[in-house]
């Protein structure tokens, strides 16, 4: 069991694991069950994020037996047609508002980012407080990671309106309308937000693990 580093638990933040993509670049299928050093990608992400949040849900449009084993709520997109990660974020906000009204924030991570920092939620919350931000996005190596972010739940109605009335699908276009901050994380000795998009990325992740254990 991974323990959080320092004071990283926040009981009032809901973790949202985004597992609803179609994995086209990986050749289709449920990419999150692909194994990295003998452990499924989604297992690794949940193991790292779960100690940092008070509650956790999985955003997915299919209740596969593999996901039900975690005994976490599986929340389908409320906007149909594979509308991208914004749909999962919206569903996470709306689920939280209904089921965990004491929580003002959700934090989202893709199910294919196996090296998520063990203190990233606390760091993003710190940034939100310092900047009076509504959204805090992680960044590393000069690149932002818009699906690795902290979101103020009260933005749900605005996001739903943008997605329904404007067909908004691009995260960056929508976050630019709000109080957005960026939290920078070191990319040394490797990018902590490295994600698995292609089969060769899985090979690279194996090399990272080998170097860490070596």
ABEGO torsion letter per residue (X at the ends): XBBBBEBABBAABBBBBBAABAGAAAGEEBAAABBBGGBBAAAAAAAAAAAABABBBBBBABBBAAAAAAGBBBBBBABBGGAEAAAAAAAAAAAAAAABAABABBBBBBAABAABBAAAAAAAAAAAAAAGBABBBBBBGGBBBAABBBBBAAAAAAAAAAAAAAGBABAAAAAAABBBBBBBBBAOABBAABBBABAAAAAAAAAAAAAAAX
